[in-house]
Amino acid sequence: MNCSETPRKMMYDYRFFENGKKAGQLFYIKKMEGYSMYKKLSMSLLLTLGLFMAYVSSASALVNYGSVSGWMAQTGVDKIGFFGPSDIKLYLTKNSNWAMSDADFSTYVTHALSTWSSVTNKTSSTGTSSNYVMGFGGIGRSDADSLGYPSNALGATAWTSSTQYGYGTAYSGTVSFNVYSISRSFAHMIWDTSGVGQTSNLTANAWKNVFAHEHGHGLGYSGHSANSTKDLMWESTLSYTDWGTIGPTTYDQGHMNIVY
């Protein structure tokens, strides 16, 4: 199978009457002019009011999360998401540049779902290329390069379908963020045999962490953790090779509990 999904949203805008009329006619025209202008003004006000009400209605439809605690995303991140579907229909695909065995691929995806399950309370089932809501695609470094991923990226995740759901603030109003409901996401896992982004030499535990990290993005964690103390969602995932298998830390969970 070919991995054809490409990212659409990565973790990495009066007319005036002339004189010369008869008095009565002029008066009549002026009277009609006044009525016409009144009518036009009324219609204009109604239209404006309608647009304003539509705007208010649209704005009020968004959920105000207020001032939240637990925000842990790095500076500059202004969004967070939650996965809308209660059941995660999974779709795993790969191309010829992905050298990992199918058994390991499946094991690491299962670990990723399991390690976040206590936070999201989502079930999972097997999806297809047409009905999946969360995809994992195995690709090679050349594919990653063509997609514009950094040379040291081990994986990359996009919310390929999402809508704004709400908004809020953190850190006493110094951070403003929008909340998105995610209906589909896709993670590219990258196989590389050399260089700064080499993954072919990663241990099983390191791979589990990489998959869990990307799954965290797919579930709604935009950007990375500002805390470098071994958070699963910290950006320097290469260090995980020395940490063993880890799951979401208290900070990771606190951030995602804003929306879950």
C-alpha positions in Angstrom: 0.0 0.0 0.0 1.1 3.5 -0.7 1.1 6.3 1.9 -0.8 9.0 0.0 -2.0 11.2 2.9 -0.3 14.5 3.0 -0.4 17.0 5.9 -2.8 19.9 5.8 -1.9 21.1 9.3 1.4 20.5 10.9 2.7 20.2 14.6 6.0 21.8 13.5 -7.2 37.0 7.2 -27.5 59.0 -1.6 -28.2 59.8 -4.5 -29.2 63.6 -4.6 -32.2 64.7 -6.5 -31.7 67.7 -8.9 -33.8 70.9 -8.6 -36.1 72.2 -11.3 -39.2 70.2 -10.4 -42.6 71.7 -9.7 -43.2 72.4 -6.0 -45.8 69.7 -5.6 -43.9 67.2 -7.5 -40.7 68.2 -5.7 -42.4 67.8 -2.5 -43.8 64.5 -3.6 -40.5 63.4 -4.8 -38.9 64.5 -1.6 -41.5 62.8 0.4 -41.0 59.6 -1.6 -37.3 60.2 -1.3 -37.6 60.4 2.4 -39.8 57.3 2.5 -37.4 55.5 0.1 -34.4 56.5 2.2 -36.3 55.5 5.4 -37.1 52.1 3.8 -33.5 51.7 2.6 -32.2 52.7 5.9 -34.5 50.3 7.7 -33.5 47.5 5.4 -29.8 48.4 5.9 -30.3 48.5 9.7 -32.1 45.2 9.5 -29.4 43.7 7.4 -26.7 45.0 9.6 -28.5 43.8 12.7 -29.0 40.4 11.0 -25.3 40.2 10.2 -24.4 41.3 13.8 -26.8 38.7 15.2 -25.3 36.0 13.0 -21.9 37.1 14.2 -23.0 37.0 17.8 -24.7 33.7 17.3 -21.6 32.3 15.6 -19.3 33.6 18.3 -21.6 32.4 21.1 -21.6 28.9 19.6 -17.9 28.6 20.5 -17.2 27.2 23.9 -15.4 29.6 26.3 -12.9 27.6 28.3 -12.1 30.6 30.4 -8.8 30.9 32.2 -7.3 27.4 32.4 -4.5 25.8 34.4 -2.2 23.1 33.2 -1.2 24.7 29.9 2.2 23.4 29.1 2.8 24.1 25.4 5.9 26.0 24.3 5.8 29.7 23.7 4.0 30.6 20.5 1.6 27.7 20.4 -2.0 29.1 20.3 -4.1 26.0 19.7 -5.1 22.7 21.3 -7.4 20.0 20.0 -9.4 17.1 21.1 -10.4 14.1 19.0 -14.1 14.2 18.3 -14.9 10.6 17.4 -15.4 8.3 20.4 -14.1 5.3 18.4 -10.7 5.7 16.7 -10.9 3.9 13.4 -7.2 3.1 12.6 -5.6 2.8 9.3 -2.0 1.7 8.9 -0.2 2.1 5.6 3.4 2.1 4.4 5.4 2.4 1.2 8.5 0.5 0.0 10.8 2.9 1.9 9.5 1.8 5.2 11.6 -1.2 6.4 9.9 -1.9 9.7 8.1 -5.2 10.0 4.3 -5.2 10.1 4.3 -6.9 13.5 6.4 -4.2 15.0 4.5 -1.4 13.3 1.2 -2.8 14.8 2.8 -3.2 18.2 4.0 0.4 18.4 0.7 1.8 17.3 -1.1 -0.4 19.9 1.3 1.0 22.6 0.6 4.6 21.5 -3.1 4.1 21.9 -2.7 2.4 25.2 -0.5 4.9 26.7 -3.0 7.8 26.1 -6.1 5.8 26.8 -6.4 6.9 30.4 -6.4 10.5 29.3 -8.8 10.3 26.3 -11.0 7.3 27.1 -11.2 6.4 23.4 -11.9 3.0 22.0 -10.3 1.8 18.8 -11.2 -0.4 15.8 -9.9 -1.2 12.4 -10.6 1.4 9.7 -10.1 1.5 6.0 -8.5 4.0 3.6 -11.9 5.7 3.2 -13.4 5.7 6.7 -10.4 5.9 9.0 -10.2 8.8 11.5 -6.6 8.3 12.5 -3.9 7.1 10.3 -0.2 6.0 10.7 1.9 5.9 7.6 5.4 4.5 7.3 7.6 6.4 4.9 11.3 6.8 4.2 13.6 9.9 4.6 13.4 10.7 0.9 9.6 10.9 1.2 9.9 13.0 4.3 12.2 15.4 2.4 9.7 15.7 -0.4 7.0 16.6 2.2 9.3 19.3 3.6 9.9 17.7 7.0 13.1 18.6 8.9 16.0 16.2 8.4 16.0 15.4 12.1 12.3 14.6 12.3 11.4 11.1 13.4 7.7 11.6 12.7 5.2 14.3 11.8 1.5 14.6 12.5 -1.2 16.7 10.9 -4.9 17.3 11.8 -6.2 16.7 8.3 -9.7 17.6 9.3 -10.7 19.9 12.2 -13.0 22.7 13.1 -12.8 25.4 15.8 -14.8 24.5 18.9 -13.8 27.0 21.5 -11.2 29.4 23.0 -9.6 30.2 26.2 -6.6 31.8 28.0 -3.8 30.5 30.2 -1.2 32.0 32.5 -3.5 34.7 33.8 -4.5 35.8 30.3 -1.1 36.1 28.9 -1.7 33.2 26.5 -4.8 33.0 24.3 -5.6 29.8 22.5 -8.3 28.3 20.3 -9.7 24.8 20.7 -10.3 22.5 17.8 -12.4 19.5 17.3 -10.4 17.0 15.3 -12.2 14.5 13.1 -9.2 13.1 11.3 -5.5 13.1 11.8 -2.5 11.4 10.2 1.0 10.6 11.4 4.0 9.9 9.2 6.6 7.8 10.8 10.0 8.1 9.2 12.5 5.4 8.5 16.1 6.7 8.0 19.3 4.7 7.9 21.8 7.5 8.5 22.2 11.1 9.5 20.8 13.2 12.3 17.4 11.7 11.9 18.4 8.1 11.8 15.7 5.8 13.1 16.8 2.4 11.9 18.9 2.0 15.0 16.2 2.9 17.5 15.4 0.4 20.2 11.9 -1.0 20.6 11.3 1.3 23.6 12.5 4.3 21.7 10.1 3.5 18.8 7.2 3.1 21.3 7.9 6.6 22.6 8.1 8.1 19.1 4.8 6.5 18.2 3.2 7.7 21.5 4.6 11.2 21.0 3.1 11.4 17.5 -0.2 10.0 18.7 -0.3 12.7 21.3 -0.1 15.3 18.5 -2.9 13.4 16.6 -5.1 13.6 19.7 -4.7 17.3 20.0 -1.4 18.3 21.5 -0.2 21.2 19.2 3.5 22.1 19.4 5.6 20.6 22.2 6.0 20.8 25.9 7.8 23.7 27.4 9.0 21.4 30.1 12.1 19.4 29.2 12.0 17.1 32.2 11.3 14.0 30.3 7.8 14.9 29.1 6.5 12.6 26.4 5.6 15.7 24.4 8.9 17.4 24.7 10.4 18.0 21.2 13.8 16.3 21.7 12.5 12.8 21.3 15.9 11.4 20.4 16.8 11.5 24.1 14.1 8.9 24.7 16.6 6.2 23.8 18.0 6.5 27.3 14.7 6.8 29.2 13.1 3.5 28.6 9.4 3.3 27.8 7.6 6.4 29.0 4.0 7.6 28.8 2.3 10.9 29.3 3.7 12.7 32.4 1.7 14.7 34.8 2.5 17.8 32.7 1.4 16.0 29.5 -1.8 14.9 31.1 -2.5 18.3 32.6 -2.2 20.0 29.3 -4.5 17.5 27.5 -7.0 17.4 30.4 -7.9 21.0 29.4 -9.9 19.5 26.6 -10.4 15.8 27.6 
